[in-house]
């Protein structure tokens, strides 16, 4: 029996950032042979006629973009909250979703809450999210990827996406190692670093190691990404974000909505790599 085709989901809210997300999804979909699905979430109490209008409009947008980009683009309208509907849709194993590419409006003034919304959506997902603000520079490669390494055990879980990007986009992985003064934490960082190097070597991937001092990890990551003109930052989200994280900003929230507008790939702790591993011929962390 033929394997079901992989799917890249793009949450669609009829804005420019959604169009940017679609451009990245097209770039990825072409490279890995995946279909794309535009997903629009509507209020549960929406009237049937209005829902039908949304479906017709979204279908037309999908068809126009499919013809323009020569790639299969589907459309779905679901009822619910954006905080659960997007991840419920992408977590459904029957759909074979391997990646969600979502637009965000950044962190400016009152838009800070938009950044927190992005994190609140992402943390329930079993599949990786790529969060973007602008369209890709080109349709070829994600040339340079920043891969921060810290002391957390779950930091290893983003390795699968690093291998995926390297395999399909011939990306160079820039490992950014923090150097905490605490010896115990430093030992954990080195353990994660050695783990990353091991798998990068086994998968014949190009990489460089860079060191940074501890403190203000998010800003240091963004500054380094700017320095090397990075195409993507790869992070693991906070394991159990609190209300304070959403309102005051977990470090990854700052990275996700960075003012440099660099795309960010987010992997959740304990997320299943079953779908993303299909991109890599079965490799799993």
C-alpha positions in Angstrom: 0.0 0.0 0.0 1.3 3.4 -0.9 2.3 5.7 2.0 0.0 8.6 2.7 1.6 11.9 1.5 3.1 14.1 4.1 1.2 17.3 5.0 2.4 20.8 5.9 -0.3 22.8 7.7 -0.5 26.6 7.4 -2.9 28.4 9.8 -4.7 31.0 7.7 -6.2 34.2 8.9 -6.2 36.2 5.6 -3.3 38.4 6.6 0.1 39.1 5.1 1.9 37.0 7.7 -0.2 34.0 6.6 1.0 34.6 3.1 4.6 34.7 4.3 3.9 31.3 6.1 2.5 29.9 2.9 5.6 31.0 0.9 7.8 29.1 3.4 5.5 26.0 3.3 5.7 26.0 -0.5 9.5 26.1 -0.3 9.5 23.1 2.2 6.7 21.2 0.4 8.5 21.3 -2.9 11.7 20.0 -1.4 10.2 17.1 0.6 7.3 16.2 -1.6 4.5 17.3 0.8 1.1 18.7 0.2 0.0 21.9 2.0 -3.2 22.6 3.8 -4.5 26.1 4.6 -6.3 25.9 7.9 -8.8 28.5 9.0 -10.3 28.5 12.5 -13.8 30.0 13.1 -15.9 30.6 16.2 -18.0 27.6 17.2 -21.1 29.8 17.1 -20.6 31.0 13.5 -23.7 30.9 11.3 -23.8 28.2 8.7 -24.0 30.7 5.8 -21.0 32.7 7.0 -19.0 29.5 7.5 -19.8 28.4 4.0 -18.6 31.8 2.7 -15.3 31.3 4.5 -14.9 27.8 3.1 -15.5 29.1 -0.5 -13.1 31.9 -0.1 -10.4 29.8 1.4 -10.8 27.1 -1.3 -10.4 29.8 -4.0 -7.2 31.1 -2.3 -5.9 27.5 -2.1 -6.6 26.8 -5.7 -5.1 30.0 -6.9 -1.9 29.5 -5.0 -1.7 25.8 -6.0 -1.8 26.8 -9.7 0.7 29.7 -9.2 3.2 27.5 -7.3 2.5 24.1 -9.0 1.9 22.3 -5.8 -1.1 20.7 -4.1 -2.7 23.0 -1.6 -5.8 21.9 0.3 -8.1 24.0 2.5 -10.0 23.3 5.7 -12.2 25.4 7.9 -12.7 24.1 11.5 -14.7 25.4 14.5 -13.0 26.1 17.8 -10.4 28.1 19.6 -7.1 28.9 17.9 -5.3 27.7 21.1 -6.6 24.2 20.5 -8.0 23.8 17.0 -4.7 24.2 15.2 -2.9 21.6 17.2 -5.8 19.3 17.4 -5.9 19.3 13.6 -2.2 18.8 13.2 -1.9 16.2 15.9 -4.5 14.0 14.2 -2.3 11.1 13.0 -4.7 10.3 10.1 -3.7 13.5 8.5 0.0 12.7 8.5 1.0 16.3 9.4 4.8 16.6 9.6 5.1 20.4 10.2 3.1 23.5 10.9 4.2 26.8 9.4 2.6 29.7 11.1 2.9 33.5 10.7 3.2 35.9 13.7 3.0 39.6 14.0 6.0 40.1 16.2 6.5 41.8 19.6 5.7 45.5 19.3 3.6 47.4 21.8 0.2 45.7 22.2 1.3 43.1 19.7 3.3 41.5 22.5 0.1 39.6 23.4 0.2 38.2 19.8 3.7 36.7 20.5 2.3 35.1 23.6 -0.6 33.7 21.6 1.8 32.1 19.2 3.6 30.3 22.1 0.3 29.2 23.6 -0.7 27.6 20.3 2.7 25.9 19.8 3.1 24.2 23.2 0.3 21.7 22.6 1.7 20.4 19.3 3.2 17.0 18.7 4.7 18.2 15.5 7.3 21.0 15.0 6.2 24.5 14.2 8.1 27.0 12.1 7.0 30.5 13.0 7.7 33.3 10.4 7.1 37.0 10.0 8.4 37.5 6.4 8.5 35.4 3.2 11.7 33.4 2.5 14.5 35.2 0.9 14.7 32.6 -1.8 13.1 29.2 -2.7 16.3 27.2 -2.5 18.0 26.6 0.9 17.8 27.5 4.5 21.6 28.1 4.4 22.5 28.8 8.1 20.6 27.4 11.1 21.3 28.5 14.6 21.1 25.6 17.1 21.4 26.8 20.7 22.6 24.2 23.2 21.8 24.6 26.9 21.7 22.3 30.0 18.1 21.0 29.7 17.6 17.3 29.1 14.8 18.0 26.6 17.2 20.2 24.5 18.2 17.0 22.7 14.7 16.7 21.3 15.2 19.3 18.5 17.9 17.1 16.9 15.4 15.5 14.6 14.6 18.8 13.0 18.2 19.8 12.6 18.9 16.5 10.7 15.8 17.1 8.6 16.8 20.6 7.6 20.4 19.5 6.9 19.3 16.5 4.8 16.7 18.3 2.6 18.2 21.8 2.5 21.9 21.2 2.8 21.9 23.6 5.8 24.9 24.4 7.9 24.2 24.0 11.6 25.7 26.7 13.8 25.8 25.2 17.4 25.6 28.1 19.9 26.9 26.7 23.2 26.2 28.6 26.4 28.9 28.6 29.1 27.4 28.7 32.6 29.7 29.3 35.5 28.1 26.5 37.5 30.1 23.4 37.0 27.0 21.1 37.2 25.2 23.1 34.5 28.3 23.3 32.4 28.6 19.5 32.5 25.0 19.2 31.3 25.6 21.6 28.4 28.7 19.6 27.3 26.7 16.4 27.4 24.0 17.9 25.1 26.8 19.4 22.9 28.4 16.0 22.5 25.0 14.4 21.7 24.4 17.0 19.0 27.9 16.6 17.5 27.6 12.8 17.4 24.4 12.8 15.4 25.5 15.6 13.1 28.7 13.6 12.2 26.7 10.4 11.8 24.4 12.2 9.3 27.4 13.8 7.5 26.2 17.3 8.2 28.3 20.5 8.1 28.4 22.3 11.5 30.4 24.9 13.5 30.5 25.4 17.3 30.3 28.9 18.8 30.4 29.8 22.5 28.5 32.5 24.3 28.4 33.4 28.0 25.3 32.6 30.0 22.7 35.2 30.7 20.1 36.8 28.4 20.0 33.7 26.3 17.3 34.9 24.0 19.0 38.1 23.0 22.4 36.5 22.6 20.8 33.9 20.3 19.1 36.6 18.2 22.3 38.7 18.1 24.3 35.7 16.9 21.7 34.8 14.3 21.9 38.3 13.0 25.7 38.2 12.9 25.8 35.1 10.6 22.7 36.1 8.6 20.8 33.0 9.8 17.8 31.7 7.9 16.3 29.8 10.9 16.7 29.5 14.7 15.9 26.1 16.1 14.7 25.9 19.7 12.9 23.7 22.2 10.0 25.3 24.0 9.5 25.6 27.8 8.3 22.3 29.1 5.4 23.6 31.1 4.8 27.4 30.4 3.1 29.3 33.2 0.7 32.2 33.0 3.6 34.4 33.9 5.6 33.0 30.9 2.7 34.0 28.6 2.3 37.5 29.9 5.9 38.4 30.8 7.6 36.4 28.1 9.3 33.0 28.2 12.7 33.3 26.6 11.5 31.5 23.5 8.6 34.0 23.1 11.2 36.6 22.7 13.0 34.5 20.1 9.8 33.6 18.2 8.8 37.2 17.8 12.3 38.6 17.3 12.6 42.1 15.9 15.1 40.8 13.3 12.2 38.8 11.8 14.2 35.6 11.6 12.1 32.4 11.2 12.1 30.2 14.3 11.5 26.4 14.4 9.9 25.3 17.7 10.0 21.7 19.0 8.1 20.8 22.1 9.5 18.6 24.9 8.3 15.0 24.6 6.9 15.8 21.1 6.5 12.8 18.8 9.1 12.7 16.1 7.2 9.9 14.3 5.9 12.3 11.6 9.0 14.4 11.1 11.1 11.3 11.0 9.3 10.4 7.8 11.0 13.4 6.2 14.3 11.8 7.1 13.8 8.2 6.0 12.9 7.0 9.5 15.7 8.7 11.6 14.6 9.4 15.1 16.3 10.9 18.1 
